[in-house]
Amino acid sequence: MFAIHVENLVKTYDGRRVLDGVNLDIAEGEFYALMGPNGSGKTTLASIIAAVKTPDSGVVEVYGKQPSQAKELTGYVPHENFCSPKLSGRENLMYFAGWTKHGCL
């Protein structure tokens, strides 16, 4: 079983296919980086794996589960500006990771 398994993944926005049959297998403990130009689908792929967005078709599994059933196994912080100026850098990270000094939010 793979930590992440993606098979023939397709996603379109406004009639434009941003993911066109993506296949990817990542083993547990393996480090993987997505690289490519702006608009190539990196963020879309990551957001589908993290169950933030849904694919049009294809298979996505995180440790054999559907992404929506494996949210406790994934972390996702979008690249958009998400920081609160009222929080320190550490507090922003802790907030978006879902943790406080007393445990998970």
DSSP file (Angstrom, degrees, kcal/mol; ACC not computed):
  #  RESIDUE AA STRUCTURE BP1 BP2  ACC     N-H-->O    O-->H-N    N-H-->O    O-->H-N    TCO  KAPPA ALPHA  PHI   PSI    X-CA   Y-CA   Z-CA
    1    1 A M              0   0    0      0, 0.0    27,-0.4     0, 0.0     2,-0.2   0.000 360.0 360.0 360.0 139.8    0.0    0.0    0.0
    2    2 A F        -     0   0    0     25,-0.1    61,-0.5     1,-0.1    62,-0.4  -0.631 360.0-131.3 -92.7 153.0    1.2    3.5   -0.8
    3    3 A A  S    S+     0   0    0     23,-1.5    60,-1.9     1,-0.3     2,-0.4   0.918 102.8  17.6 -65.3 -43.3    1.0    6.5    1.4
    4    4 A I  E    S-AB  26  62A   0     22,-2.0    22,-2.7    58,-0.2     2,-0.4  -0.996  71.4-179.1-131.9 128.6   -0.5    8.4   -1.5
    5    5 A H  E     +AB  25  61A   0     56,-2.6    56,-2.6    -2,-0.4     2,-0.4  -0.991   2.2 177.9-128.5 123.0   -1.9    6.8   -4.6
    6    6 A V  E     -AB  24  60A   0     18,-3.2    18,-2.6    -2,-0.4     2,-0.4  -0.993   4.4-176.5-126.3 128.9   -3.3    8.8   -7.5
    7    7 A E  E     - B   0  59A   0     52,-2.7    52,-2.5    -2,-0.4    16,-0.2  -0.968  64.0 -26.0-135.1 119.4   -4.7    7.2  -10.7
    8    8 A N  E    S-     0   0A   0     -2,-0.4     2,-0.3    13,-0.4    15,-0.2   0.867  79.1-173.0  51.4  46.9   -5.9    8.9  -13.8
    9    9 A L  E     -A   22   0A   0     13,-2.3    13,-2.1    49,-0.2    12,-1.4  -0.537   6.4-175.5 -78.3 131.7   -6.9   12.0  -12.0
   10   10 A V  E     +AB  20  57A   0     47,-2.6    46,-2.6    -2,-0.3    47,-1.5  -0.991   9.4 168.9-129.9 134.9   -8.8   14.7  -13.9
   11   11 A K  E     -A   19   0A   0      8,-1.8     7,-2.1    -2,-0.4     8,-1.9  -0.979   9.2-170.6-144.6 133.2   -9.9   18.2  -12.9
   12   12 A T  E     -A   17   0A   0     -2,-0.3     2,-0.4     5,-0.3     5,-0.2  -0.932   8.6-164.0-123.8 148.6  -11.2   21.0  -15.0
   13   13 A Y  E >  S-A   16   0A   0      3,-2.6     3,-2.4    -2,-0.3    -2,-0.0  -0.993  79.6 -17.4-129.1 123.5  -12.0   24.6  -14.3
   14   14 A D  T 3  S-     0   0    0     -2,-0.4     3,-0.1     1,-0.3    -1,-0.1   0.872 129.9 -50.2  50.3  43.1  -14.2   26.6  -16.7
   15   15 A G  T 3  S+     0   0    0      1,-0.2     2,-0.6     0, 0.0    -1,-0.3   0.437 114.5 117.8  79.1  -1.2  -13.7   23.9  -19.4
   16   16 A R  E <   -A   13   0A   0     -3,-2.4    -3,-2.6     2,-0.0     2,-0.7  -0.889  62.6-135.8-103.5 123.4   -9.9   23.9  -19.1
   17   17 A R  E     +A   12   0A   0     -2,-0.6    -5,-0.3    -5,-0.2     3,-0.1  -0.666  28.7 170.6 -79.6 111.5   -8.3   20.7  -18.0
   18   18 A V  E    S+     0   0A   0     -7,-2.1     2,-0.4    -2,-0.7    -6,-0.2   0.732  75.7  37.0 -94.6 -25.4   -5.7   21.5  -15.3
   19   19 A L  E    S-A   11   0A   0     -8,-1.9    -8,-1.8    25,-0.1     2,-0.5  -0.994  71.4-176.5-123.6 124.1   -5.1   17.8  -14.4
   20   20 A D  E     -A   10   0A   0     -2,-0.4   -10,-0.2   -10,-0.2   -11,-0.1  -0.713  69.7 -37.1-126.9  79.5   -5.3   15.4  -17.3
   21   21 A G  E    S-     0   0A   0    -12,-1.4   -13,-0.4    -2,-0.5   -11,-0.2   0.897  76.8-170.8  76.6  41.7   -4.9   11.8  -16.2
   22   22 A V  E     -A    9   0A   0    -13,-2.1   -13,-2.3   -15,-0.2     2,-0.4  -0.460   5.1-169.9 -70.7 134.0   -2.3   12.3  -13.4
   23   23 A N  E     +     0   0A   0    -16,-0.2     2,-0.3   -15,-0.2   -16,-0.2  -0.990  14.7 158.4-124.3 134.9   -0.8    9.1  -12.0
   24   24 A L  E     -A    6   0A   0    -18,-2.6   -18,-3.2    -2,-0.4     2,-0.4  -0.955  19.3-172.8-158.9 133.0    1.4    9.2   -8.8
   25   25 A D  E     -A    5   0A   0     -2,-0.3     2,-0.5   -20,-0.2   -20,-0.2  -0.993   7.1-175.7-129.6 126.2    2.4    6.7   -6.2
   26   26 A I  E     -A    4   0A   0    -22,-2.7   -22,-2.0    -2,-0.4   -23,-1.5  -0.982  17.2-141.4-123.5 121.6    4.3    7.8   -3.1
   27   27 A A    >   -     0   0    0     -2,-0.5     3,-2.0   -25,-0.2   -25,-0.1  -0.407  36.3 -84.7 -77.9 155.6    5.6    5.3   -0.6
   28   28 A E  T 3  S+     0   0    0    -27,-0.4    -1,-0.1     1,-0.3     3,-0.1  -0.355 117.1  17.9 -58.2 135.1    5.5    5.8    3.1
   29   29 A G  T 3  S+     0   0    0      1,-0.3     2,-0.3    -3,-0.1    -1,-0.3   0.364  95.3 129.4  83.5  -5.3    8.6    7.8    4.3
   30   30 A E    <   -     0   0    0     -3,-2.0     2,-0.4     1,-0.0    -1,-0.3  -0.628  53.5-137.9 -84.7 140.3    9.4    9.0    0.8
   31   31 A F        +     0   0    0     -2,-0.3     2,-0.4    -3,-0.1    -4,-0.1  -0.832  26.1 179.4 -97.3 134.7   10.0   12.7    0.2
   32   32 A Y        -     0   0    0     -2,-0.4     2,-0.4    -6,-0.1    -6,-0.0  -1.000  12.4-164.1-140.6 135.5    8.4   14.1   -2.9
   33   33 A A        -     0   0    0     -2,-0.4     2,-0.6     2,-0.0    -2,-0.0  -0.965  13.1-143.4-120.7 136.9    8.3   17.6   -4.4
   34   34 A L        +     0   0    0     -2,-0.4     2,-0.4     2,-0.0    -2,-0.0  -0.877  26.7 177.0 -96.7 123.7    5.9   18.9   -7.0
   35   35 A M        +     0   0    0     -2,-0.6    -2,-0.0     5,-0.0     0, 0.0  -0.969  17.7 109.8-128.7 144.3    7.6   21.3   -9.4
   36   36 A G        -     0   0    0     -2,-0.4     3,-0.1     5,-0.0     4,-0.1  -0.908  61.7 -64.9 167.8 169.5    6.3   23.1  -12.5
   37   37 A P    >   -     0   0    0      0, 0.0     3,-1.6     0, 0.0     5,-0.3  -0.213  68.1 -74.4 -70.9 164.3    5.3   26.5  -13.9
   38   38 A N  T 3  S+     0   0    0      1,-0.3     0, 0.0     2,-0.1     0, 0.0  -0.309 120.8  24.5 -54.6 137.5    2.4   28.5  -12.6
   39   39 A G  T 3  S+     0   0    0     -3,-0.1    -1,-0.3     1,-0.0     0, 0.0   0.558  84.1 118.3  84.3   8.2   -0.9   27.0  -13.7
   40   40 A S  S <  S-     0   0    0     -3,-1.6    -2,-0.1    -4,-0.1    -5,-0.0   0.542  88.4-101.9 -88.3  -5.1    0.4   23.5  -14.1
   41   41 A G  S  > S+     0   0    0     -4,-0.1     4,-2.6   -22,-0.1     5,-0.2   0.525  80.5 128.6 104.6   6.7   -1.9   22.0  -11.5
   42   42 A K  H  > S+     0   0    0     -5,-0.3     4,-2.4     2,-0.2     5,-0.2   0.946  80.4  41.5 -60.6 -50.6    0.4   21.6   -8.5
   43   43 A T  H  > S+     0   0    0      1,-0.2     4,-2.6     2,-0.2    -1,-0.2   0.881 114.0  53.4 -66.4 -38.5   -1.9   23.3   -6.0
   44   44 A T  H  > S+     0   0    0      2,-0.2     4,-1.7     1,-0.2    -1,-0.2   0.926 110.1  47.5 -62.1 -45.0   -4.9   21.6   -7.5
   45   45 A L  H  X S+     0   0    0     -4,-2.6     4,-2.3     1,-0.2    -2,-0.2   0.939 113.5  47.5 -61.2 -47.9   -3.3   18.2   -7.0
   46   46 A A  H  X S+     0   0    0     -4,-2.4     4,-1.9     1,-0.2    -2,-0.2   0.893 111.2  51.0 -61.8 -40.4   -2.3   19.0   -3.4
   47   47 A S  H  <>S+     0   0    0     -4,-2.6     5,-3.0     2,-0.2     6,-1.6   0.813 110.0  49.7 -70.6 -28.9   -5.7   20.3   -2.6
   48   48 A I  H ><5S+     0   0    0     -4,-1.7     3,-1.3     4,-0.2    -2,-0.2   0.909 110.0  50.2 -72.5 -42.7   -7.4   17.2   -3.9
   49   49 A I  H 3<5S+     0   0    0     -4,-2.3    -2,-0.2     1,-0.3    -1,-0.2   0.868 112.3  48.5 -60.8 -35.9   -5.1   14.9   -2.0
   50   50 A A  T 3<5S-     0   0    0     -4,-1.9    -1,-0.3    -5,-0.2    -2,-0.2   0.381 115.6-117.6 -86.2   3.8   -5.9   17.0    1.2
   51   51 A A  T < 5S+     0   0    0     -3,-1.3    -3,-0.2     2,-0.2    -2,-0.1   0.753  83.1 119.6  66.1  26.8   -9.7   16.8    0.4
   52   52 A V  S   <S+     0   0    0     -5,-3.0     2,-0.3    -6,-0.2    -4,-0.2   0.791  81.6  22.4 -85.3 -33.0  -10.0   20.5    0.0
   53   53 A K  S    S-     0   0    0     -6,-1.6    -2,-0.2    -9,-0.2    -1,-0.2  -0.877  79.8-128.2-127.2 161.7  -11.2   20.1   -3.6
   54   54 A T        -     0   0    0     -2,-0.3     2,-0.1    -3,-0.1    -6,-0.1  -0.880  21.7-123.4-111.8 144.9  -12.8   17.1   -5.4
   55   55 A P        -     0   0    0      0, 0.0   -44,-0.2     0, 0.0     3,-0.1  -0.391  11.2-131.7 -78.8 161.6  -11.6   15.7   -8.7
   56   56 A D  S    S-     0   0    0    -46,-2.6     2,-0.3     1,-0.3   -45,-0.2   0.862  86.9 -20.7 -75.8 -38.8  -13.8   15.3  -11.7
   57   57 A S  E    S+B   10   0A   0    -47,-1.5   -47,-2.6     2,-0.0    -1,-0.3  -0.975  93.8  71.1-161.1 167.3  -12.7   11.7  -12.1
   58   58 A G  E    S-     0   0A   0     -2,-0.3     2,-0.4   -49,-0.2   -50,-0.2  -0.485  71.3 -72.3 110.7 178.1   -9.9    9.4  -11.1
   59   59 A V  E     +B    7   0A   0    -52,-2.5   -52,-2.7    -2,-0.2     2,-0.4  -0.935  37.2 177.9-117.0 132.9   -8.8    7.6   -7.9
   60   60 A V  E     +B    6   0A   0     -2,-0.4     2,-0.4   -54,-0.2   -54,-0.2  -0.991   7.7 175.1-133.3 126.4   -7.1    9.3   -4.9
   61   61 A E  E     -B    5   0A   0    -56,-2.6   -56,-2.6    -2,-0.4     2,-0.5  -0.995  19.8-162.5-133.2 139.5   -6.1    7.3   -1.8
   62   62 A V  E >  S-BC   4  65A   0      3,-2.7     3,-1.6    -2,-0.4   -58,-0.2  -0.965  90.1 -22.2-118.0 109.5   -4.2    8.3    1.3
   63   63 A Y  T 3  S-     0   0    0    -60,-1.9   -60,-0.1    -2,-0.5    -1,-0.1   0.887 128.9 -52.2  51.7  41.8   -3.1    5.1    3.1
   64   64 A G  T 3  S+     0   0    0    -62,-0.4     2,-0.3     1,-0.3    -1,-0.3   0.447 119.2 106.0  80.5   0.4   -5.9    3.3    1.3
   65   65 A K  B <  S-C   62   0A   0     -3,-1.6    -3,-2.7     1,-0.1    -1,-0.3  -0.739  80.0 -97.6-109.6 158.6   -8.6    5.7    2.3
   66   66 A Q    >>  -     0   0    0     -2,-0.3     3,-1.8    -5,-0.2     4,-0.5  -0.473  42.3-113.2 -63.9 144.8  -10.5    8.4    0.5
   67   67 A P  G >4 S+     0   0    0      0, 0.0     3,-1.3     0, 0.0    -1,-0.1   0.855 117.1  56.9 -52.7 -38.3   -8.9   11.8    1.2
   68   68 A S  G 34 S+     0   0    0      1,-0.3     3,-0.4     2,-0.2   -19,-0.0   0.736 108.9  47.3 -67.0 -20.8  -12.0   12.9    3.1
   69   69 A Q  G <4 S+     0   0    0     -3,-1.8    -1,-0.3     1,-0.2     3,-0.1   0.429 112.0  51.2 -95.6  -1.2  -11.6    9.9    5.4
   70   70 A A    X<  +     0   0    0     -3,-1.3     3,-2.2    -4,-0.5     4,-0.4   0.075  65.1 121.9-123.5  22.4   -7.9   10.5    5.9
   71   71 A K  G >  S+     0   0    0     -3,-0.4     3,-1.1     1,-0.3    -1,-0.1   0.804  71.3  62.2 -59.6 -29.4   -7.8   14.2    6.9
   72   72 A E  G 3  S+     0   0    0      1,-0.2    -1,-0.3    -3,-0.1    -2,-0.1   0.641 103.1  52.3 -70.2 -11.7   -6.1   13.3   10.2
   73   73 A L  G <  S+     0   0    0     -3,-2.2     2,-0.3   -11,-0.1    -1,-0.2   0.477 105.8  61.3 -99.7  -5.4   -3.2   11.9    8.1
   74   74 A T    <   -     0   0    0     -3,-1.1     2,-0.4    -4,-0.4   -24,-0.0  -0.866  57.8-159.8-125.1 155.8   -2.6   15.0    6.0
   75   75 A G        -     0   0    0     -2,-0.3     2,-0.4     2,-0.0    22,-0.1  -0.996  12.7-179.0-130.8 139.4   -1.7   18.6    6.4
   76   76 A Y        +     0   0    0     -2,-0.4    -2,-0.0    20,-0.2   -29,-0.0  -0.960  11.5 175.1-145.4 121.6   -2.3   21.3    3.9
   77   77 A V        -     0   0    0     -2,-0.4    -2,-0.0    20,-0.0    20,-0.0  -0.973  30.0-134.2-123.9 114.4   -1.5   25.0    4.0
   78   78 A P        -     0   0    0      0, 0.0     4,-0.1     0, 0.0    -2,-0.0  -0.215  14.8-122.2 -67.0 159.1   -2.4   26.9    0.8
   79   79 A H  S    S+     0   0    0      2,-0.1     3,-0.1     3,-0.0   -36,-0.0   0.591  80.1 106.0 -79.7  -9.7    0.1   29.3   -0.7
   80   80 A E  S    S-     0   0    0      1,-0.1     2,-0.5     2,-0.1     0, 0.0  -0.266  93.9 -83.1 -64.5 158.7   -2.3   32.2   -0.6
   81   81 A N        +     0   0    0      1,-0.2    -1,-0.1     2,-0.0    -2,-0.1  -0.512  65.1 154.1 -65.8 114.9   -1.7   34.8    2.1
   82   82 A F        +     0   0    0     -2,-0.5    -1,-0.2    -4,-0.1     2,-0.1   0.430  25.2 118.5-123.5  -4.1   -3.3   33.2    5.1
   83   83 A C        -     0   0    0      1,-0.1     6,-0.1     2,-0.0     5,-0.0  -0.376  56.6-135.7 -75.8 143.7   -1.4   34.8    8.1
   84   84 A S    >   -     0   0    0      4,-0.2     3,-1.6     1,-0.1     8,-0.1  -0.856   6.1-147.3 -92.8 127.4   -3.1   36.9   10.7
   85   85 A P  T 3  S+     0   0    0      0, 0.0    -1,-0.1     0, 0.0     4,-0.1   0.647  97.7  64.8 -68.4 -11.7   -1.1   40.0   11.5
   86   86 A K  T 3  S+     0   0    0      2,-0.1     2,-0.3    -3,-0.0    -3,-0.0   0.554  97.8  65.4 -85.8  -7.9   -2.4   39.7   15.1
   87   87 A L  S <  S-     0   0    0     -3,-1.6     2,-0.0     1,-0.1    -4,-0.0  -0.829  85.1-115.4-114.1 152.3   -0.6   36.4   15.6
   88   88 A S     >  -     0   0    0     -2,-0.3     4,-2.5     1,-0.1     5,-0.2  -0.283  39.0-100.8 -72.1 169.2    3.2   35.6   15.7
   89   89 A G  H  > S+     0   0    0      1,-0.2     4,-2.2     2,-0.2     5,-0.2   0.922 126.0  47.9 -57.0 -45.6    4.6   33.3   13.0
   90   90 A R  H  > S+     0   0    0      1,-0.2     4,-2.8     2,-0.2    -1,-0.2   0.907 110.5  51.2 -62.8 -42.7    4.6   30.4   15.4
   91   91 A E  H  > S+     0   0    0      2,-0.2     4,-2.5     1,-0.2    -1,-0.2   0.885 108.9  51.5 -64.2 -38.0    1.0   31.1   16.4
   92   92 A N  H  X S+     0   0    0     -4,-2.5     4,-2.4     2,-0.2     5,-0.2   0.937 112.0  46.5 -61.5 -46.3   -0.1   31.3   12.8
   93   93 A L  H  X S+     0   0    0     -4,-2.2     4,-1.7     1,-0.2    -2,-0.2   0.919 113.3  48.4 -63.1 -43.3    1.5   27.9   12.1
   94   94 A M  H  X>S+     0   0    0     -4,-2.8     5,-2.5     2,-0.2     4,-0.7   0.898 111.2  51.4 -64.5 -40.0    0.0   26.4   15.2
   95   95 A Y  H ><5S+     0   0    0     -4,-2.5     3,-0.9     1,-0.2    -2,-0.2   0.950 113.5  42.5 -61.2 -49.9   -3.4   27.7   14.3
   96   96 A F  H 3<5S+     0   0    0     -4,-2.4   -20,-0.2     1,-0.3    -1,-0.2   0.709 111.1  55.8 -75.1 -18.9   -3.3   26.3   10.8
   97   97 A A  H 3<5S-     0   0    0     -4,-1.7    -1,-0.3    -5,-0.2    -2,-0.2   0.603 114.3-120.3 -82.5 -12.0   -1.9   23.0   12.0
   98   98 A G  T <<5S+     0   0    0     -3,-0.9     7,-3.2    -4,-0.7     2,-0.4   0.724  70.2 122.6  83.5  22.6   -4.9   22.8   14.3
   99   99 A W  E   < +D  104   0B   0     -5,-2.5    -1,-0.3     5,-0.3     2,-0.3  -0.902  33.9 177.8-122.2 147.6   -2.9   22.7   17.5
  100  100 A T  E >   -D  103   0B   0      3,-2.3     3,-1.7    -2,-0.4    -9,-0.0  -0.762  53.9 -91.2-126.2 177.7   -2.8   24.7   20.7
  101  101 A K  T 3  S+     0   0    0      1,-0.3     3,-0.1    -2,-0.3    -2,-0.0   0.665 129.9  52.6 -65.9 -12.6   -0.7   24.2   23.8
  102  102 A H  T 3  S-     0   0    0      1,-0.4     2,-0.3     0, 0.0    -1,-0.3   0.370 122.5 -94.1-102.9   3.2   -3.6   22.2   25.1
  103  103 A G  E <  S-D  100   0B   0     -3,-1.7    -3,-2.3     2,-0.0    -1,-0.4  -0.763  74.4  -2.4 119.6-165.7   -3.9   19.9   22.0
  104  104 A C  E      D   99   0B   0     -2,-0.3    -5,-0.3    -5,-0.2    -6,-0.1  -0.318 360.0 360.0 -66.9 140.9   -5.8   19.8   18.8
  105  105 A L              0   0    0     -7,-3.2    -1,-0.1   -10,-0.1    -6,-0.1   0.479 360.0 360.0 -68.5 360.0   -8.4   22.5   18.2
